[in-house]
Amino acid sequence: MNQIIANEKKIYDLTKFTTTDYEGQISCIIWFVSCNFRCLYCYNDNIVYTKKGKYSFKDVLDFLKTRVGLLDAVVLSGGEATIHNLIPFCKEIKNLGFKIKLDTNATNKKQIKEMIDLELIDYMAIDFKAPKYKFKDLTGTDFYEKFIDTIKYLIKIDFDFELRTTINTSLLDENDINSMIETISSLGYKNTYYLQNFLETSSNIGNIQSSRPINKEKVKSNILNIQYRN
């Protein structure tokens, strides 16, 4: 890895141990700074708005060298990891023998495709933020079609990934969720679709608060396997 790249502090924080973020794998989580979205419910606002992190790629690789044989995998999260050049970093991680899971908004298909072609990703968790008609209002971007294009690509090549949505019913209601279920089902998505509750924290990008629970009986669980988290 280029020494300049290796010393860039693009990593906000490092969770050194987790058994929940990559199912079946003992992992660590790398939290990358910055994001190309501004999701209203995002409670990682400190990460999203930060330009410089606490750790460099070299710092994390030095840590990972001490965890060979102890950890199974590395989770790349954020922020949005794919706004950074992940290729050299992931090659080094793979050389150490770790699996890699990518948490992403799936808008950088070019880099995702390159990482898959180079066999640098083993699994992906992708956030489906909102239906098309609410996407810009919720994320602050016009990247819906980029997201859809990546999903089509992953389904076409039969890559192992999951889709998940964070729900605050003041932003997304049961009708919105059903629209999203119909969308991904029509694309050929057959894996589990995870619905996770919005967690109220001391701050978030949209300054929103908790809302009523989703009515599970109104969710079209006959179309896809739906699982609820937290």
Long-range contacts (C-beta under 8 A, 24 or more apart in sequence): 1-57, 1-58, 1-61, 1-88, 1-89, 1-91, 1-92, 2-88, 5-57, 5-85, 5-88, 5-89, 6-56, 6-57, 6-58, 6-61, 7-56, 7-57, 7-58, 8-56, 8-57, 9-52, 9-53, 9-54, 9-55, 9-56, 10-53, 10-56, 10-57, 10-84, 11-53, 11-54, 11-55, 11-56, 11-57, 11-59, 11-60, 12-46, 12-47, 12-50, 12-53, 12-54, 12-55, 12-78, 12-79, 13-47, 13-53, 13-54, 13-55, 14-55, 14-60, 14-63, 16-63, 16-67, 17-71, 18-75, 21-75, 21-77, 21-101, 21-103, 22-72, 22-73, 22-75, 22-99, 22-101, 22-123, 25-72, 25-73, 25-99, 25-101, 26-70, 26-71, 26-72, 26-73, 27-71, 27-72, 27-73, 27-74, 27-75, 27-101, 28-63, 28-64, 28-67, 28-71, 28-74, 28-75, 29-74, 29-75, 29-77, 30-60, 30-74, 30-75, 30-76, 30-77, 30-81, 31-77, 31-78, 31-79, 32-76, 32-77, 32-78, 32-79, 32-80, 32-81, 32-83, 32-84, 33-78, 33-79, 34-78, 34-79, 34-80, 34-83, 35-78, 35-79, 35-80, 35-83, 35-105, 36-80, 36-83, 36-105, 36-107, 36-141, 36-143, 37-80, 37-105, 37-129, 37-139, 37-140, 37-141, 37-143, 38-139, 38-140, 38-141, 38-205, 39-129, 39-138, 39-139, 39-140, 39-205, 39-206, 40-138, 40-171, 40-204, 40-205, 40-206, 40-208, 41-138, 41-166, 41-168, 41-171, 41-198, 41-204, 41-205, 41-206, 41-208, 42-204, 42-205, 42-206, 43-199, 43-201, 43-203, 43-204, 44-78, 44-79, 45-203, 45-204, 45-205, 46-203, 47-78, 47-79, 48-79, 48-205, 57-88, 57-89, 57-92, 61-89, 61-92, 61-93, 61-96, 64-93, 64-96, 64-98, 65-96, 68-96, 68-97, 68-98, 71-98, 72-98, 72-99, 73-98, 73-99, 73-100, 73-101, 73-122, 74-98, 74-99, 74-100, 74-101, 75-100, 75-101, 75-102, 75-103, 76-100, 76-101, 76-102, 76-103, 77-103, 78-103, 80-104, 80-105, 80-107, 82-107, 82-108, 82-111, 82-112, 83-108, 85-111, 86-111, 86-115, 86-120, 87-111, 87-114, 87-115, 87-118, 87-120, 90-115, 90-118, 90-120, 90-121, 91-118, 91-120, 94-119, 94-120, 99-123, 101-125, 103-127, 105-129, 105-139, 105-143, 105-147, 106-146, 106-147, 106-150, 106-151, 107-141, 107-143, 107-146, 107-147, 107-150, 108-146, 109-146, 109-149, 109-150, 109-153, 112-150, 112-153, 113-153, 116-157, 116-159, 122-160, 123-160, 123-161, 123-162, 124-154, 124-159, 124-160, 124-161, 124-162, 125-161, 125-162, 125-164, 126-150, 126-151, 126-161, 126-162, 126-163, 126-164, 127-163, 127-164, 127-165, 127-166, 128-163, 128-164, 128-165, 128-180, 128-184, 129-165, 130-171, 130-172, 130-176, 130-180, 131-176, 131-179, 131-180, 131-183, 132-183, 133-179, 134-171, 134-172, 134-176, 138-171, 138-172, 148-183, 148-187, 151-184, 151-187, 151-189, 152-187, 155-187, 155-188, 155-189, 161-191, 162-191, 162-192, 162-193, 162-194, 163-189, 163-191, 163-193, 163-194, 164-193, 164-194, 164-195, 164-196, 164-229, 165-193, 165-194, 165-195, 165-196, 166-196, 166-197, 166-198, 167-195, 167-196, 167-197, 167-198, 167-214, 168-198, 168-208, 168-210, 168-211, 169-211, 169-212, 169-213, 169-214, 170-208, 170-209, 170-211, 171-208, 173-214, 174-214, 174-215, 174-218, 174-219, 177-214, 177-219, 178-218, 178-219, 178-220, 181-219, 181-220, 181-223, 181-224, 181-226, 182-220, 182-223, 184-224, 185-223, 185-224, 189-224, 190-224, 191-225, 192-224, 192-225, 192-226, 192-227, 193-224, 193-225, 193-226, 193-227, 194-226, 194-227, 194-228, 194-229, 195-219, 195-226, 195-227, 195-228, 195-229, 196-228, 196-229, 196-230, 197-228, 197-229, 197-230, 199-230
